[in-house]
Amino acid sequence: MLHQHFKKVTGKSSIVTLFIAVLFLFSAGISDAASLSITPASSKISVGNIISVKVAVGTQGKSINNSEAKILFPADLLEVVSINKSSSIFSMWVEDPKFSNIAGTISFNGGLPNPGYVGEGGEIVSVAFRAKKSGTASVVFSDSAVRENNGLGTDILTTKQLASIQIDAAQNEIPTVNTTTNNLPLKPQVISSTHSQQDAWYPSTSATFSWMMPSDITSIQTLLGQSANSTPTVTYDSSVTQRTVNNLTDGVLYFHLRYMNSMGWGPIAHYKIQIDSTPPEKFSASVKTQGAYNVVALNAVDKVSGIDSYLIKIDGGSDIRVKKDTLTGDEFVLPVLAQDRHTISITAFDKAGNHTESQATFTSPEIKAPAIKVTPESITKDQSVKVEGMTEYTHANAIIFVQKDNKDIVTYPATTKDDGSFSVVTDDFKASGSASVWAQLVFSDSVRSPLSEKVSLKINDTEIVKAAKMLTYVLSAIVPLSILILGLIFISYLGWHKFRGLKKKILKDLDSTVNDIHKALGLFKEELTKQLGILEKAKEDKGLNKKEEKIFKELQNNIDNIDSLIERKIKKIK
């Protein structure tokens, strides 16, 4: 079915072509992540030598099931010796890899069934080039695509990395006339299109080795075995420049090669290959609760190449890639999850790319709310407070909420430290009143902790404003009240003596009483003036805002006018 799908995608009919074009335009802005590369990106060889390059794909966390490409190379500088797909991540081919040394092209169209491929540096094919003449050869992608495994065949290719091969003149690297001592052949230069890196592991059990043949060579000898320094014993004539060996066993093997000319056998070249075609051993996925976290055991075993990495999926979500050498004690702390039953899938990869999968279910513990405190809990306006929090979760995102007088909420971000603590300093509070402060941990868009308990904050007026409000109250309320009391006393006194005809005596007593009250109010005025002096000094030391300055001036005017105010009230009484 997949093969038929690829044929439909790559068919030549105008309807299919139009469909692909429409599908491409529709999906280009939806998902783009993949890359195609030719490695090594930069290399240097001499004329007559062979170099092997790898065509690879990277998916940046997405799953793909198909890629096709046309690669261009300068036919006057390079020629393809071989193309190998034995180590390819693809197992199905709509179009087998092929090349044309006349047109200078390489092409392929391959894929694989579900679940597709996810990873970086996934080898599609390897190509062995022979350098024909000196110059700089650029190997580039022309028409190419990488399709996501999403049921739509969305092309997600965004990056295409070319390769540059610097070709130097042959000089004496592979001479036709040997200039070494005794004129024996030089050591051969061996490459492998299937196992191009001698320190890397490959799953392929077929290995191909290639070499150049100098003109004076009459025979060669080869050997493939487990010893690093064996002497080759299998003899071929000088027409043999490549050898492919199938059904190799897992482990480290060495290919040995030497040349013979009319003077005898030359030095031996040793080429190492590392084969691991066996997946890691079966293992059981297990998750335990450790404090506030879920911890998964990653203890798979691979006896040949060893475990390279793990791919973790929780509830079928995004991939979590974990390298083996980053683990401590073969354990990995999972992201914080909502309290619920979860499914985990763990895929163990060995260093050759073979893999084994295991699944398990587990219950994530309840997420705990942070605890906070506010220092101080009572301030005057134009001051800030420090909010400190503590939680069991390290390196988590926290949000601190501040709401004043049940109005708009202001937020402050923070990150918990190694001990789970976090802190922020708020902005200055510009007005008196009250505020509430609380916090929450945010692990993802859908996973958050409960809210912490709210802490109340009191924002008071400054001392200057407090004193100003007190004096205003005194002048606006107490002084008129005192005048009112004086009037009541006088009326009572006048009523008491009215019927005794003592008006003269009343006026005399009234003058005495008024004088006593006037003296008392004078003493009160002195005390108000002293308080005003305190405000005057505060004004010089700290400075007042516009509102406080207005209150200060009103107090000065009221105290200055207190005498005339009292006189007017007394005249009304008389």
C-alpha positions as CSV (number, residue, x, y, z in Angstrom):
1,M,0.0,0.0,0.0
2,L,2.8,2.4,0.8
3,H,4.5,1.5,-2.4
4,Q,1.3,2.4,-4.3
5,H,1.0,5.6,-2.4
6,F,4.5,6.7,-3.4
7,K,3.7,5.9,-7.1
8,K,0.7,8.1,-6.9
9,V,2.7,10.9,-5.3
10,T,5.4,10.7,-7.9
11,G,3.3,9.9,-10.9
12,K,3.6,11.8,-14.1
13,S,-0.1,12.5,-14.9
14,S,-1.2,16.1,-15.0
15,I,-3.9,15.5,-12.4
16,V,-1.5,14.0,-9.8
17,T,1.0,16.8,-10.5
18,L,-1.7,19.4,-10.0
19,F,-2.8,17.7,-6.8
20,I,0.7,17.7,-5.4
21,A,1.2,21.3,-6.3
22,V,-2.1,22.3,-4.5
23,L,-1.2,20.1,-1.5
24,F,2.3,21.7,-1.3
25,L,0.9,25.2,-1.3
26,F,-1.7,24.3,1.3
27,S,0.7,22.6,3.6
28,A,3.9,24.7,3.2
29,G,3.0,27.1,6.0
30,I,1.6,24.4,8.3
31,S,4.6,22.2,9.1
32,D,8.2,22.7,8.1
33,A,11.1,21.1,9.8
34,A,13.2,18.6,7.8
35,S,16.6,18.9,6.3
36,L,18.7,17.1,3.7
37,S,22.5,17.1,3.9
38,I,25.5,15.7,2.2
39,T,28.3,14.8,4.6
40,P,31.1,15.6,5.0
41,A,30.1,19.1,3.9
42,S,33.7,19.9,3.1
43,S,36.5,17.6,2.0
44,K,39.8,17.4,0.1
45,I,41.2,14.7,-2.1
46,S,43.6,14.2,-4.9
47,V,42.9,13.3,-8.6
48,G,42.4,9.6,-8.9
49,N,41.3,9.0,-5.3
50,I,37.9,7.9,-4.1
51,I,35.8,9.7,-1.5
52,S,32.6,8.4,0.1
53,V,29.8,10.8,1.1
54,K,26.5,10.2,2.9
55,V,23.1,11.6,2.0
56,A,21.2,12.0,5.2
57,V,17.9,13.4,6.5
58,G,17.0,15.2,9.7
59,T,13.4,15.5,10.9
60,Q,13.7,17.8,14.0
61,G,11.3,15.7,16.0
62,K,8.7,15.0,13.3
63,S,8.0,11.6,11.8
64,I,8.6,11.1,8.0
65,N,7.8,8.2,5.7
66,N,9.3,9.4,2.3
67,S,12.0,11.4,0.7
68,E,13.0,11.9,-2.9
69,A,15.8,13.9,-4.4
70,K,17.8,14.7,-7.5
71,I,21.5,15.5,-6.8
72,L,23.8,17.4,-9.2
73,F,27.6,17.0,-9.4
74,P,30.1,18.3,-12.0
75,A,30.7,15.4,-14.4
76,D,34.0,16.8,-15.6
77,L,35.4,16.7,-12.0
78,L,33.7,13.7,-10.4
79,E,32.4,10.3,-11.4
80,V,30.2,8.0,-9.3
81,V,31.9,4.7,-8.6
82,S,29.0,3.2,-6.6
83,I,25.8,4.0,-4.7
84,N,24.9,1.9,-1.6
85,K,21.6,1.7,0.2
86,S,22.3,-1.2,2.6
87,S,22.5,1.1,5.6
88,S,19.5,3.2,4.6
89,I,16.7,4.1,7.0
90,F,14.4,3.4,4.1
91,S,13.1,-0.1,3.4
92,M,10.9,0.6,0.4
93,W,11.9,2.2,-2.9
94,V,9.6,3.7,-5.5
95,E,12.8,4.5,-7.4
96,D,16.0,2.7,-6.7
97,P,19.1,5.0,-6.3
98,K,20.7,5.6,-9.7
99,F,23.3,7.8,-11.3
100,S,24.5,9.2,-14.6
101,N,28.1,10.1,-15.0
102,I,27.3,11.7,-18.3
103,A,24.6,14.1,-17.0
104,G,26.2,14.4,-13.6
105,T,23.0,13.3,-11.7
106,I,22.0,11.1,-8.8
107,S,18.4,10.4,-7.9
108,F,16.3,8.3,-5.5
109,N,12.8,8.0,-4.1
110,G,12.3,5.8,-1.0
111,G,10.4,5.5,2.2
112,L,9.3,3.3,5.0
113,P,6.0,2.2,6.7
114,N,4.6,3.4,10.0
115,P,5.7,4.6,12.4
116,G,8.1,6.3,10.0
117,Y,11.5,7.7,10.9
118,V,12.3,10.4,13.6
119,G,15.9,11.5,14.1
120,E,18.9,13.5,12.8
121,G,21.5,12.2,10.4
122,G,19.5,9.3,9.1
123,E,21.4,7.8,6.2
124,I,19.4,7.5,3.0
125,V,22.3,6.4,0.6
126,S,26.0,6.6,0.5
127,V,27.9,7.6,-2.7
128,A,31.5,6.8,-3.7
129,F,33.0,9.5,-6.0
130,R,36.3,9.2,-7.9
131,A,38.1,12.5,-8.6
132,K,38.8,13.0,-12.3
133,K,40.7,16.3,-12.4
134,S,41.7,19.1,-10.1
135,G,39.1,21.8,-9.2
136,T,36.3,22.5,-6.7
137,A,33.3,20.2,-7.1
138,S,30.0,21.2,-5.6
139,V,27.5,18.5,-4.9
140,V,24.0,20.0,-4.5
141,F,20.3,19.1,-4.2
142,S,18.0,20.0,-7.1
143,D,14.4,18.8,-7.0
144,S,13.9,17.2,-3.6
145,A,11.3,16.6,-0.9
146,V,10.9,15.1,2.6
147,R,7.3,14.1,3.4
148,E,5.8,14.0,6.9
149,N,4.0,10.8,8.1
150,N,0.7,12.6,8.6
151,G,-1.5,11.0,6.1
152,L,-1.2,13.9,3.7
153,G,2.3,13.6,2.4
154,T,3.2,17.1,3.6
155,D,6.6,18.3,2.3
156,I,8.4,19.6,5.3
157,L,11.8,20.1,3.7
158,T,13.3,23.6,4.5
159,T,17.1,23.1,4.6
160,K,19.4,21.6,1.9
161,Q,23.1,21.4,2.7
162,L,25.5,21.0,-0.2
163,A,28.9,19.5,-0.1
164,S,32.2,21.0,-1.5
165,I,35.0,18.7,-2.6
166,Q,38.4,20.2,-3.2
167,I,40.3,18.2,-5.8
168,D,44.1,18.6,-5.9
169,A,46.5,17.5,-8.6
170,A,47.6,13.9,-8.3
171,Q,51.3,14.7,-7.7
172,N,52.8,11.5,-6.3
173,E,49.9,10.2,-4.2
174,I,49.3,7.2,-6.5
175,P,52.5,7.1,-8.7
176,T,52.9,5.0,-11.8
177,V,56.6,4.8,-11.0
178,N,57.4,4.2,-7.3
179,T,60.1,6.3,-5.7
180,T,60.2,4.5,-2.3
181,T,63.0,2.4,-1.1
182,N,63.4,-0.8,-3.2
183,N,60.5,0.5,-5.5
184,L,57.9,-1.5,-3.6
185,P,54.2,-0.4,-3.9
186,L,52.9,2.2,-1.5
187,K,50.2,1.4,1.1
188,P,46.7,1.3,-0.6
189,Q,44.0,3.8,0.3
190,V,40.9,1.9,1.2
191,I,37.4,3.3,1.5
192,S,34.0,1.8,2.1
193,S,30.7,3.0,0.7
194,T,28.8,0.9,3.2
195,H,30.8,1.6,6.3
196,S,32.4,5.0,5.6
197,Q,33.4,5.9,9.1
198,Q,35.7,3.4,10.8
199,D,34.7,4.4,14.4
200,A,30.9,4.3,13.7
201,W,28.6,1.3,14.1
202,Y,26.4,0.1,11.2
203,P,23.5,-2.4,11.1
204,S,24.4,-3.6,7.6
205,T,25.9,-7.1,7.4
206,S,27.2,-6.5,3.8
207,A,30.4,-4.4,3.4
208,T,31.8,-3.0,0.2
209,F,35.5,-1.9,0.0
210,S,37.1,0.0,-2.9
211,W,40.6,1.2,-3.8
212,M,42.5,2.7,-6.7
213,M,44.9,0.5,-8.7
214,P,48.3,2.1,-9.7
215,S,49.5,1.2,-13.2
216,D,52.5,-0.8,-12.0
217,I,50.5,-3.2,-9.8
218,T,50.4,-6.8,-11.0
219,S,48.5,-8.5,-8.1
220,I,46.7,-7.7,-4.8
221,Q,46.0,-9.7,-1.7
222,T,43.0,-9.2,0.7
223,L,41.7,-10.6,3.9
224,L,38.7,-9.8,6.2
225,G,38.9,-11.0,9.8
226,Q,38.8,-10.1,13.5
227,S,42.6,-9.4,13.9
228,A,43.7,-5.7,13.5
229,N,47.1,-6.6,12.0
230,S,46.7,-9.7,9.9
231,T,48.6,-10.4,6.7
232,P,46.2,-10.8,3.7
233,T,46.4,-14.1,1.9
234,V,43.6,-14.1,-0.8
235,T,45.3,-13.2,-4.2
236,Y,43.5,-11.3,-7.1
237,D,44.9,-9.9,-10.3
238,S,45.2,-6.1,-10.8
239,S,41.7,-5.8,-12.4
240,V,40.0,-6.1,-9.0
241,T,39.3,-2.7,-7.5
242,Q,36.3,-3.5,-5.3
243,R,35.2,-6.3,-3.0
244,T,31.8,-6.9,-1.4
245,V,31.4,-9.3,1.5
246,N,27.9,-10.5,2.6
247,N,26.4,-12.2,5.7
248,L,29.0,-10.7,8.1
249,T,28.7,-11.4,11.8
250,D,28.3,-8.7,14.5
251,G,31.4,-7.2,16.0
252,V,34.5,-5.4,14.9
253,L,36.2,-6.7,11.7
254,Y,39.2,-5.6,9.7
255,F,39.8,-5.6,6.0
256,H,43.4,-5.9,4.9
257,L,44.9,-5.1,1.5
258,R,48.3,-4.9,-0.1
259,Y,49.7,-4.4,-3.6
260,M,52.4,-6.3,-5.5
261,N,54.5,-5.0,-8.4
262,S,57.6,-6.4,-10.1
263,M,59.7,-5.6,-6.9
264,G,57.4,-7.5,-4.5
265,W,54.7,-6.9,-1.9
266,G,54.1,-3.5,-0.4
267,P,52.9,-2.4,3.0
268,I,49.5,-3.5,4.3
269,A,46.4,-1.2,4.7
270,H,44.0,-2.1,7.5
271,Y,40.4,-0.8,7.4
272,K,38.1,-1.3,10.4
273,I,34.4,-1.8,10.2
274,Q,31.9,-2.2,13.1
275,I,28.7,-4.2,12.6
276,D,25.7,-4.4,15.0
277,S,22.6,-5.9,13.3
278,T,21.0,-7.0,16.6
279,P,18.5,-4.8,18.4
280,P,19.0,-4.1,22.2
281,E,17.7,-6.8,24.5
282,K,14.1,-6.7,25.6
283,F,13.5,-4.6,28.7
284,S,10.6,-3.6,31.0
285,A,9.7,0.1,31.3
286,S,9.1,1.2,34.8
287,V,8.2,4.5,36.5
288,K,8.4,5.3,40.2
289,T,7.3,8.3,42.2
290,Q,10.2,10.1,43.8
291,G,9.0,13.1,45.9
292,A,7.0,15.3,43.6
293,Y,8.4,13.8,40.4
294,N,8.0,10.7,38.2
295,V,11.3,8.9,37.5
296,V,11.7,6.4,34.7
297,A,14.4,3.7,34.7
298,L,16.4,3.6,31.4
299,N,18.5,0.5,31.8
300,A,18.3,-1.3,28.4
301,V,21.2,-3.5,27.4
302,D,23.0,-4.0,24.1
303,K,26.0,-6.3,24.2
304,V,27.5,-5.4,20.8
305,S,27.6,-1.6,20.2
306,G,26.0,-0.5,23.4
307,I,23.0,1.8,24.1
308,D,23.2,5.2,22.4
309,S,19.9,6.9,23.3
310,Y,16.3,6.6,24.3
311,L,13.1,8.0,22.7
312,I,10.3,8.6,25.3
313,K,6.7,9.4,24.5
314,I,4.1,10.1,27.1
315,D,0.4,9.6,26.2
316,G,1.5,9.7,22.5
317,G,2.8,13.3,22.8
318,S,6.0,14.9,21.7
319,D,9.3,13.0,21.5
320,I,11.7,13.3,24.4
321,R,15.2,12.3,23.2
322,V,17.7,11.3,26.0
323,K,21.3,10.4,25.3
324,K,22.7,7.5,27.3
325,D,25.8,9.5,28.4
326,T,23.7,12.3,30.0
327,L,22.0,9.9,32.5
328,T,22.9,9.6,36.1
329,G,22.3,6.2,37.5
330,D,20.3,5.1,34.5
331,E,17.3,7.2,35.6
332,F,15.5,10.2,33.9
333,V,13.2,12.6,35.6
334,L,10.0,13.0,33.6
335,P,8.3,16.4,33.0
336,V,5.6,17.2,35.6
337,L,2.3,15.8,34.5
338,A,-1.3,16.3,35.7
339,Q,-2.5,13.9,38.3
340,D,-3.9,11.1,36.2
341,R,-3.1,7.7,34.7
342,H,-0.5,7.9,31.9
343,T,1.0,5.7,29.3
344,I,4.7,5.8,28.5
345,S,6.5,4.4,25.5
346,I,10.3,3.9,25.7
347,T,12.4,3.1,22.6
348,A,16.1,2.1,23.2
349,F,18.5,2.7,20.3
350,D,21.9,1.1,20.1
351,K,24.9,2.9,18.4
352,A,24.0,1.2,15.0
353,G,20.5,2.5,15.1
354,N,18.7,-0.8,16.0
355,H,15.9,-0.3,18.5
356,T,13.7,-2.1,21.0
357,E,10.5,-0.7,22.5
358,S,8.7,-1.1,25.8
359,Q,5.6,0.4,27.3
360,A,4.1,0.9,30.7
361,T,1.4,2.8,32.6
362,F,1.8,4.9,35.7
363,T,-0.1,7.4,37.9
364,S,1.4,10.8,38.3
365,P,1.2,12.3,41.8
366,E,-0.8,15.4,42.7
367,I,0.9,18.7,41.9
368,K,1.4,20.7,45.1
369,A,0.8,24.5,45.3
370,P,3.7,26.7,46.2
371,A,3.9,28.5,49.6
372,I,4.7,32.2,49.7
373,K,5.4,35.1,52.1
374,V,5.4,38.8,51.6
375,T,8.0,41.1,53.3
376,P,6.9,43.4,54.9
377,E,3.1,42.8,55.0
378,S,2.5,46.5,55.9
379,I,4.1,49.4,54.0
380,T,3.5,53.0,53.1
381,K,2.7,54.0,49.6
382,D,5.7,54.5,47.1
383,Q,7.3,51.4,48.6
384,S,7.6,47.8,47.2
385,V,7.6,44.4,48.8
386,K,9.5,41.2,48.3
387,V,7.6,38.0,47.5
388,E,9.4,34.8,48.4
389,G,8.2,31.3,47.5
390,M,9.1,27.7,48.2
391,T,8.1,24.6,46.3
392,E,9.3,21.0,45.7
393,Y,9.8,21.6,42.0
394,T,13.2,22.8,40.8
395,H,13.8,24.9,37.6
396,A,10.0,25.4,37.1
397,N,8.3,28.5,35.9
398,A,6.4,30.5,38.6
399,I,3.9,33.4,38.2
400,I,3.3,35.8,41.1
401,F,-0.1,37.6,41.0
402,V,-0.7,41.0,42.8
403,Q,-4.2,42.5,42.9
404,K,-4.8,45.9,44.6
405,D,-8.3,46.8,45.9
406,N,-9.9,44.1,43.8
407,K,-8.9,45.8,40.5
408,D,-6.6,44.7,37.7
409,I,-4.1,41.9,38.4
410,V,-0.4,42.5,37.8
411,T,1.9,39.4,37.2
412,Y,5.6,38.8,37.8
413,P,7.4,35.8,36.4
414,A,10.1,33.8,38.2
415,T,12.0,30.5,38.0
416,T,12.5,28.2,40.9
417,K,16.2,27.5,41.9
418,D,18.0,24.2,42.7
419,D,16.3,24.2,46.2
420,G,12.9,25.1,44.8
421,S,12.9,28.7,46.0
422,F,11.9,31.7,44.0
423,S,11.5,35.5,44.7
424,V,10.5,38.7,43.0
425,V,10.4,42.4,44.1
426,T,7.2,44.2,43.1
427,D,6.9,47.7,41.7
428,D,6.2,50.6,44.1
429,F,2.6,50.9,45.2
430,K,1.4,54.5,44.3
431,A,-1.7,54.7,46.4
432,S,-2.8,53.6,49.9
433,G,-5.3,50.7,50.3
434,S,-5.0,46.9,50.4
435,A,-3.6,44.2,48.1
436,S,-3.7,40.4,47.7
437,V,-0.6,38.4,46.6
438,W,-0.6,34.7,45.5
439,A,1.4,32.4,43.2
440,Q,1.2,29.5,40.8
441,L,3.6,27.1,39.0
442,V,3.3,26.6,35.3
443,F,4.8,23.5,33.7
444,S,3.0,23.7,30.3
445,D,-0.1,25.2,28.8
446,S,-2.2,22.5,30.3
447,V,-0.3,21.6,33.4
448,R,-0.4,24.1,36.3
449,S,-0.2,23.8,40.1
450,P,-3.1,24.9,42.3
451,L,-2.9,28.5,43.5
452,S,-1.1,29.3,46.7
453,E,-2.9,30.8,49.6
454,K,-3.4,34.5,49.3
455,V,-1.4,36.9,51.4
456,S,-2.9,40.3,52.4
457,L,-0.9,43.5,52.1
458,K,-1.7,46.8,53.7
459,I,-0.5,50.0,52.0
460,N,-0.6,53.0,54.4
461,D,-0.4,56.8,53.8
462,T,2.9,58.5,54.6
463,E,3.4,60.2,58.0
464,I,3.1,63.6,56.4
465,V,-0.2,62.8,54.9
466,K,-1.4,61.3,58.2
467,A,-0.5,64.5,60.1
468,A,-2.0,66.7,57.5
469,K,-5.3,64.8,57.6
470,M,-5.3,65.1,61.5
471,L,-4.8,68.9,61.5
472,T,-7.4,69.3,58.8
473,Y,-9.8,67.4,60.9
474,V,-9.0,69.5,64.0
475,L,-9.5,72.8,62.1
476,S,-12.6,71.8,60.3
477,A,-14.4,70.1,63.2
478,I,-13.0,70.8,66.6
479,V,-12.7,74.6,66.3
480,P,-16.3,75.2,65.0
481,L,-17.5,72.8,67.7
482,S,-15.7,74.8,70.4
483,I,-17.4,78.0,69.2
484,L,-20.7,76.2,69.2
485,I,-20.2,75.1,72.8
486,L,-19.3,78.7,73.7
487,G,-22.5,79.9,72.2
488,L,-24.6,77.4,74.1
489,I,-22.9,78.3,77.4
490,F,-23.6,82.0,76.7
491,I,-27.2,81.3,75.9
492,S,-27.7,79.2,79.0
493,Y,-26.0,81.8,81.1
494,L,-28.1,84.6,79.6
495,G,-31.3,82.7,80.2
496,W,-30.4,82.0,83.8
497,H,-29.8,85.7,84.5
498,K,-32.4,87.3,82.2
499,F,-35.2,87.3,84.8
500,R,-33.0,88.9,87.5
501,G,-32.4,92.1,85.6
502,L,-28.6,91.8,85.9
503,K,-27.7,92.7,82.3
504,K,-24.7,94.8,83.3
505,K,-23.3,92.0,85.5
506,I,-24.0,89.5,82.6
507,L,-22.0,91.6,80.2
508,K,-19.1,91.9,82.6
509,D,-19.1,88.2,83.3
510,L,-19.4,87.5,79.6
511,D,-16.3,89.6,78.8
512,S,-14.4,87.6,81.4
513,T,-15.6,84.3,80.0
514,V,-14.8,85.4,76.4
515,N,-11.3,86.4,77.5
516,D,-10.8,83.0,79.2
517,I,-12.0,81.1,76.1
518,H,-9.8,83.3,73.9
519,K,-6.7,82.5,76.0
520,A,-7.6,78.8,75.8
521,L,-7.9,79.0,72.0
522,G,-4.7,80.9,71.8
523,L,-2.9,78.0,73.6
524,F,-4.6,75.6,71.2
525,K,-3.3,77.7,68.3
526,E,0.2,77.5,69.6
527,E,0.0,73.7,69.7
528,L,-1.3,73.7,66.1
529,T,1.5,76.0,65.0
530,K,4.1,73.6,66.6
531,Q,2.6,70.7,64.7
532,L,2.8,72.8,61.5
533,G,6.5,73.3,62.2
534,I,7.0,69.5,62.3
535,L,5.3,69.4,58.9
536,E,7.5,72.2,57.6
537,K,10.7,70.3,58.6
538,A,9.3,67.1,56.9
539,K,8.7,69.1,53.8
540,E,12.3,70.3,53.7
541,D,13.7,66.8,54.4
542,K,11.6,64.7,52.1
543,G,9.6,67.0,49.8
544,L,5.9,66.7,49.3
545,N,3.9,65.6,46.3
546,K,1.3,68.0,44.8
547,K,-1.6,66.7,46.9
548,E,0.4,67.0,50.2
549,E,1.6,70.5,49.2
550,K,-2.0,71.6,48.8
551,I,-3.0,70.3,52.2
552,F,0.0,72.0,53.8
553,K,-0.9,75.4,52.4
554,E,-4.5,75.0,53.5
555,L,-3.3,74.3,57.1
556,Q,-1.2,77.4,57.0
557,N,-4.1,79.6,55.9
558,N,-6.5,78.1,58.5
559,I,-4.1,78.7,61.4
560,D,-3.3,82.3,60.2
561,N,-7.0,83.0,60.1
562,I,-8.0,81.4,63.4
563,D,-8.0,84.7,65.3
564,S,-10.3,86.4,62.9
565,L,-12.5,83.3,62.9
566,I,-12.9,83.4,66.7
567,E,-13.6,87.2,66.7
568,R,-16.4,86.8,64.1
569,K,-18.0,84.0,66.1
570,I,-17.9,86.1,69.3
571,K,-19.3,89.1,67.7
572,K,-22.3,87.0,66.5
573,I,-22.8,85.9,70.1
574,K,-22.8,89.4,71.5
